[in-house]
């Protein structure tokens, strides 16, 4: 198991993986439809998206948390 002090990084890794997987699949399908090599195109798009999503979430998550706390506290 990973230490609780790395919760933010682990959470970011999981969230970016799930979101980029779902979004890249949906967008690939919208753009191409069900083509013969759909899965390989999707996986390639997902890997590219994941490389972008993970560091983005690491940077944006603290700001989003503060903003959500301000919105939720009203």
C-alpha positions in Angstrom: 0.0 0.0 0.0 1.0 3.6 -0.6 1.4 6.0 2.3 -1.6 8.3 3.0 0.7 11.3 2.5 0.6 10.5 -1.3 -3.2 10.5 -1.4 -3.4 13.5 -3.7 -1.0 11.9 -6.2 -2.8 8.5 -6.1 -6.2 10.2 -6.4 -5.0 12.3 -9.4 -3.5 9.2 -11.1 -6.8 7.3 -10.8 -9.1 10.2 -11.7 -7.0 11.2 -14.7 -6.9 7.5 -15.9 -10.7 7.0 -15.6 -11.6 10.3 -17.1 -9.2 10.2 -20.0 -10.2 6.6 -20.7 -13.9 7.4 -20.9 -13.6 10.7 -22.7 -11.1 9.5 -25.3 -13.4 6.5 -26.0 -16.4 8.7 -26.4 -14.7 11.3 -28.5 -13.1 8.6 -30.7 -16.4 7.0 -31.3 -18.1 10.4 -32.1 -15.4 11.2 -34.6 -14.9 7.9 -36.2 -17.8 5.6 -35.4 -17.2 1.9 -34.9 -14.3 1.3 -37.4 -12.3 -1.9 -37.7 -9.4 -0.7 -35.6 -11.4 1.3 -33.1 -9.9 -0.2 -30.0 -6.3 0.4 -31.1 -7.1 4.0 -32.1 -8.9 4.5 -28.7 -6.0 3.1 -26.7 -3.6 5.3 -28.5 -5.8 8.4 -27.9 -6.2 7.3 -24.3 -2.5 7.1 -23.7 -1.9 10.5 -25.2 -4.8 12.0 -23.1 -3.5 10.3 -19.9 -0.1 11.8 -20.3 -1.7 15.2 -20.5 -4.5 14.6 -17.9 -2.3 13.4 -15.0 -0.1 16.5 -14.6 -3.0 18.8 -15.4 -5.0 17.3 -12.5 -2.0 17.6 -10.2 -1.9 21.3 -11.0 -5.6 22.0 -11.1 -6.9 19.9 -8.2 -5.9 22.2 -5.3 -7.5 25.2 -7.0 -10.6 23.1 -7.8 -10.9 21.9 -4.2 -10.6 25.5 -2.8 -13.2 26.7 -5.3 -15.6 23.9 -4.5 -15.2 24.5 -0.8 -16.1 28.2 -1.3 -19.1 27.3 -3.5 -20.3 24.6 -1.1 -20.0 26.7 2.0 -22.4 29.3 0.8 
